[in-house]
């Protein structure tokens, strides 16, 4: 069992998460990339490679992160930023 960085406990209170379990890893990454601070991200980067984080971002980022966070992490990770589909923009201006 690989626990998440200690600082992330405040973002995921009361949960015993394991970075080795895919569903837990997705929750940890979503919380860290959306609301984590510098120490949280440094701790996560010490446990996961940039490529692992980038693959998660490519696969789950559109659903799990806000538009603002997606734009930021796309730039940081060198990934293309894909804004919400035009229909989503028309239906929900906060997408």
N, C-alpha and C positions, 0 to 999 in steps of 0.2 A: 504494500500500500504506500502510495506517494501522496502525502497530504499537500494541499495548496499552500502558498506562502501564508505565513501567520497573519499578516495584515488584512488579507482578504476575508478573514472571519467576520469582520464588521459588515461586509457586503452580503454575506451569506450566513447570517446568524443561525445557530442551532443546527447546522447541517454537518454531518461527517462525510466530507467529499474526498474522493480519491482521483488524482490526476491520471491514473492508469485506466480508469473506467471511462469509456467514450462519452456517456451521457453526463457524467460528473465533469469531465474535462470541458464539454461544451458550456455548461453552466458557469464554470469558473472563468473561462475565457470571455464569455459574454459580460459577466460582472466586471472583470478586470478592464476590458477594453472600453466599456461604457462608463464606468464610475471609478475605476482605480486611480490611485495617485502614483507618483514616481516610485515610491518604495514597493508598492504592489506590483508594478510592472517590472521593476528590476528583479524582484523575487521570482516572478513568473518566467522572465527571460533566462534566469539561471537554471530553470528546470526544463524549459522547452526551447527548441531552436526557432529561429526566425522563420524557417521554412514550415515548421509545424504550425506556428501561429498563422502564417500566411495561407496555408491550406485550409485551416478552420475559417479564416476570414472569407476566402473564396467560396466556400461551401455554405456557410451559415450567416455571414455578415449581413446580407440583405434583410434577413428575417429577424436577426437577434440584436442588431445595433440601430441606433437612430441615424438619420440621414447625416447629421453633423459628425457623429463618430465615424460613420463609414467613410466620409470624405477625408477626415483626418487620417484614419488608419490606412486608407488607400494610398495616400501620399507617403506616409511613413514606411509602409511595406512595399512600395513600388508597384502597386496593383492598380488596374484601371478602376476609376470610380464610375459606378453605374447608378445614375439617379433612378428614382422610382419610375415605373412605366407611366406614360402619359395619362392613361385612364386613372391610375391611382392619384396623380396630381389633380385631375379634374374632380374626382370624388372626395378626396381628402387633402386639403391644402397643406397639412402638416406632414405629409409623407416624406 
